[in-house]
Amino acid sequence: MICAAGFAPTYVPSDDRRLAEAVDYLGTRALVAAAEGASLRGRFVLVSSLGVNATASSASARLLDSSLGNVLAQKLAAEAYLRRRGGSLDWCIVRPGLLLKDREQGGLLLGPEDRWTGADADADREGLGPPVKCQSPFLASSGAVCAATRRQVASVCVEALEGARYSRRVVEVVARPEVPSGQARLVGTYTE
């Protein structure tokens, strides 16, 4: 099962808080419970977001999250629920940044949990080379990585359904221009 549910912001703060909780947290909880109740075989893949842990240490991340109905906090709560409840349920959490509709900005980089935070440009670029220019407002300040397309993230989700390296792991998904299109490179401590 792949859960890619996410609320559509209205930019009315009270509505967005209610919708983020209903869709991104409570909706995910319901799907996890249904998968457990059905004794789902295979893996539950949850599409979350880069930066879900950044709100604990960054005032700017808290401000951004607050302006989006606390959706990052709701996604983090859904991740925690999946990890807690996933005793009999194998799972993988996929964390992309912003999603582009169609124009790829390079191949994929797959990293471990909290590899790209946007809070420290040097740490974000570690081992990647110089800053890059691309359409990626989520991490524009670091210049380390670019946004992936929906198709690229979907391909990671499909691979995560059965790939052994994805079992009970968080994988962050971004793009980088020097990685050939159609390829993915593992970075950081995310190794097979």
One Martini backbone bead per residue (centre of mass of N, CA, C, O) as a GRO file, in nm:
protein
  192
    1MET     BB    1   0.097   0.035   0.022
    2ILE     BB    2   0.026   0.375  -0.079
    3CYS     BB    3   0.068   0.685   0.101
    4ALA     BB    4  -0.026   1.020  -0.052
    5ALA     BB    5  -0.162   1.191   0.147
    6GLY     BB    6  -0.290   1.538   0.118
    7PHE     BB    7  -0.357   1.845   0.179
    8ALA     BB    8  -0.528   2.138   0.066
    9PRO     BB    9  -0.462   2.450   0.080
   10THR     BB   10  -0.636   2.762   0.183
   11TYR     BB   11  -0.500   2.989   0.382
   12VAL     BB   12  -0.672   2.914   0.636
   13PRO     BB   13  -0.560   2.841   0.931
   14SER     BB   14  -0.797   2.681   1.065
   15ASP     BB   15  -0.851   2.496   0.822
   16ASP     BB   16  -0.564   2.379   0.786
   17ARG     BB   17  -0.541   2.242   1.059
   18ARG     BB   18  -0.784   2.056   1.024
   19LEU     BB   19  -0.695   1.921   0.753
   20ALA     BB   20  -0.416   1.814   0.835
   21GLU     BB   21  -0.521   1.628   1.054
   22ALA     BB   22  -0.735   1.465   0.890
   23VAL     BB   23  -0.531   1.368   0.662
   24ASP     BB   24  -0.218   1.340   0.759
   25TYR     BB   25  -0.308   1.182   1.023
   26LEU     BB   26  -0.591   1.039   1.047
   27GLY     BB   27  -0.586   0.909   0.765
   28THR     BB   28  -0.329   0.744   0.809
   29ARG     BB   29  -0.423   0.586   1.054
   30ALA     BB   30  -0.656   0.443   0.906
   31LEU     BB   31  -0.475   0.295   0.698
   32VAL     BB   32  -0.301   0.140   0.897
   33ALA     BB   33  -0.534  -0.008   1.037
   34ALA     BB   34  -0.641  -0.145   0.780
   35ALA     BB   35  -0.383  -0.300   0.711
   36GLU     BB   36  -0.375  -0.461   0.972
   37GLY     BB   37  -0.668  -0.580   0.961
   38ALA     BB   38  -0.587  -0.720   0.667
   39SER     BB   39  -0.306  -0.839   0.670
   40LEU     BB   40  -0.091  -0.701   0.515
   41ARG     BB   41   0.108  -0.765   0.255
   42GLY     BB   42   0.404  -0.620   0.274
   43ARG     BB   43   0.418  -0.266   0.224
   44PHE     BB   44   0.414   0.046   0.389
   45VAL     BB   45   0.395   0.357   0.213
   46LEU     BB   46   0.504   0.678   0.323
   47VAL     BB   47   0.433   1.004   0.233
   48SER     BB   48   0.603   1.280   0.327
   49SER     BB   49   0.863   1.510   0.453
   50LEU     BB   50   1.073   1.728   0.444
   51GLY     BB   51   1.127   1.872   0.769
   52VAL     BB   52   0.968   1.739   1.013
   53ASN     BB   53   1.216   1.793   1.230
   54ALA     BB   54   1.277   2.112   1.210
   55THR     BB   55   1.068   2.237   1.418
   56ALA     BB   56   1.245   2.181   1.682
   57SER     BB   57   1.511   2.387   1.574
   58SER     BB   58   1.333   2.596   1.386
   59ALA     BB   59   1.180   2.894   1.347
   60SER     BB   60   1.129   2.894   1.037
   61ALA     BB   61   0.989   2.617   1.030
   62ARG     BB   62   0.757   2.690   1.220
   63LEU     BB   63   0.645   2.917   1.047
   64LEU     BB   64   0.589   2.753   0.796
   65ASP     BB   65   0.406   2.541   0.930
   66SER     BB   66   0.196   2.741   1.037
   67SER     BB   67   0.118   2.849   0.743
   68LEU     BB   68   0.040   2.515   0.683
   69GLY     BB   69  -0.123   2.386   0.935
   70ASN     BB   70   0.091   2.186   1.060
   71VAL     BB   71   0.179   1.952   0.856
   72LEU     BB   72   0.451   1.851   0.965
   73ALA     BB   73   0.342   1.759   1.240
   74GLN     BB   74   0.137   1.556   1.118
   75LYS     BB   75   0.343   1.381   0.965
   76LEU     BB   76   0.511   1.306   1.214
   77ALA     BB   77   0.279   1.165   1.363
   78ALA     BB   78   0.233   0.951   1.142
   79GLU     BB   79   0.511   0.826   1.156
   80ALA     BB   80   0.497   0.741   1.453
   81TYR     BB   81   0.256   0.557   1.422
   82LEU     BB   82   0.378   0.360   1.220
   83ARG     BB   83   0.617   0.271   1.395
   84ARG     BB   84   0.446   0.168   1.637
   85ARG     BB   85   0.225  -0.014   1.460
   86GLY     BB   86   0.444  -0.184   1.272
   87GLY     BB   87   0.497  -0.473   1.379
   88SER     BB   88   0.346  -0.646   1.132
   89LEU     BB   89   0.426  -0.394   0.959
   90ASP     BB   90   0.574  -0.304   0.695
   91TRP     BB   91   0.794  -0.016   0.627
   92CYS     BB   92   0.805   0.317   0.456
   93ILE     BB   93   0.963   0.640   0.445
   94VAL     BB   94   0.895   0.910   0.224
   95ARG     BB   95   1.105   1.218   0.170
   96PRO     BB   96   1.015   1.481   0.010
   97GLY     BB   97   0.996   1.763  -0.124
   98LEU     BB   98   0.915   1.930  -0.348
   99LEU     BB   99   0.694   1.897  -0.628
  100LEU     BB  100   0.717   1.832  -0.952
  101LYS     BB  101   0.547   1.775  -1.241
  102ASP     BB  102   0.794   1.734  -1.492
  103ARG     BB  103   1.078   1.874  -1.468
  104GLU     BB  104   1.373   1.758  -1.454
  105GLN     BB  105   1.688   1.806  -1.234
  106GLY     BB  106   1.764   1.509  -1.235
  107GLY     BB  107   1.866   1.280  -1.049
  108LEU     BB  108   1.876   1.079  -0.770
  109LEU     BB  109   1.875   1.117  -0.415
  110LEU     BB  110   1.937   0.889  -0.144
  111GLY     BB  111   1.857   0.934   0.198
  112PRO     BB  112   1.860   0.964   0.514
  113GLU     BB  113   1.750   1.068   0.787
  114ASP     BB  114   1.810   1.404   0.787
  115ARG     BB  115   2.007   1.493   0.546
  116TRP     BB  116   1.799   1.732   0.458
  117THR     BB  117   1.725   2.049   0.621
  118GLY     BB  118   1.818   2.364   0.537
  119ALA     BB  119   2.001   2.475   0.793
  120ASP     BB  120   2.285   2.354   0.655
  121ALA     BB  121   2.469   2.398   0.384
  122ASP     BB  122   2.721   2.224   0.437
  123ALA     BB  123   2.573   1.962   0.519
  124ASP     BB  124   2.398   1.934   0.261
  125ARG     BB  125   2.670   1.931   0.064
  126GLU     BB  126   2.803   1.690   0.163
  127GLY     BB  127   2.957   1.520  -0.102
  128LEU     BB  128   2.831   1.702  -0.369
  129GLY     BB  129   2.940   1.984  -0.398
  130PRO     BB  130   2.840   2.242  -0.539
  131PRO     BB  131   2.620   2.450  -0.588
  132VAL     BB  132   2.286   2.473  -0.714
  133LYS     BB  133   2.057   2.544  -0.980
  134CYS     BB  134   1.701   2.547  -0.904
  135GLN     BB  135   1.379   2.426  -0.857
  136SER     BB  136   1.389   2.487  -0.490
  137PRO     BB  137   1.246   2.642  -0.234
  138PHE     BB  138   1.290   2.452   0.010
  139LEU     BB  139   1.639   2.457  -0.048
  140ALA     BB  140   1.762   2.732  -0.155
  141SER     BB  141   1.972   2.817   0.066
  142SER     BB  142   2.177   2.570   0.011
  143GLY     BB  143   2.209   2.440  -0.290
  144ALA     BB  144   2.219   2.115  -0.287
  145VAL     BB  145   1.920   2.063  -0.393
  146CYS     BB  146   1.642   1.928  -0.566
  147ALA     BB  147   1.353   1.883  -0.696
  148ALA     BB  148   1.130   1.641  -0.754
  149THR     BB  149   0.927   1.449  -0.917
  150ARG     BB  150   0.650   1.269  -0.906
  151ARG     BB  151   0.761   1.034  -1.073
  152GLN     BB  152   1.017   0.985  -0.906
  153VAL     BB  153   0.874   0.928  -0.636
  154ALA     BB  154   0.699   0.696  -0.740
  155SER     BB  155   0.938   0.508  -0.807
  156VAL     BB  156   1.029   0.477  -0.513
  157CYS     BB  157   0.765   0.362  -0.400
  158VAL     BB  158   0.757   0.108  -0.573
  159GLU     BB  159   1.033   0.000  -0.484
  160ALA     BB  160   0.954  -0.003  -0.170
  161LEU     BB  161   0.751  -0.242  -0.167
  162GLU     BB  162   1.017  -0.470  -0.213
  163GLY     BB  163   1.272  -0.350  -0.122
  164ALA     BB  164   1.497  -0.432   0.118
  165ARG     BB  165   1.626  -0.138   0.177
  166TYR     BB  166   1.322  -0.028   0.287
  167SER     BB  167   1.301  -0.165   0.552
  168ARG     BB  168   1.236   0.027   0.809
  169ARG     BB  169   1.263   0.319   0.653
  170VAL     BB  170   1.413   0.623   0.572
  171VAL     BB  171   1.368   0.823   0.267
  172GLU     BB  172   1.530   1.067   0.093
  173VAL     BB  173   1.412   1.284  -0.187
  174VAL     BB  174   1.621   1.403  -0.449
  175ALA     BB  175   1.788   1.626  -0.670
  176ARG     BB  176   2.065   1.621  -0.922
  177PRO     BB  177   2.218   1.719  -1.210
  178GLU     BB  178   2.472   1.499  -1.218
  179VAL     BB  179   2.251   1.297  -1.219
  180PRO     BB  180   2.129   1.083  -1.413
  181SER     BB  181   1.867   1.028  -1.572
  182GLY     BB  182   1.709   0.749  -1.414
  183GLN     BB  183   1.881   0.777  -1.159
  184ALA     BB  184   2.032   0.651  -0.845
  185ARG     BB  185   2.178   0.774  -0.538
  186LEU     BB  186   2.352   0.691  -0.262
  187VAL     BB  187   2.371   0.864   0.058
  188GLY     BB  188   2.551   0.852   0.315
  189THR     BB  189   2.421   0.607   0.539
  190TYR     BB  190   2.263   0.510   0.281
  191THR     BB  191   2.303   0.174   0.261
  192GLU     BB  192   2.314  -0.171   0.165
   0.00000   0.00000   0.00000
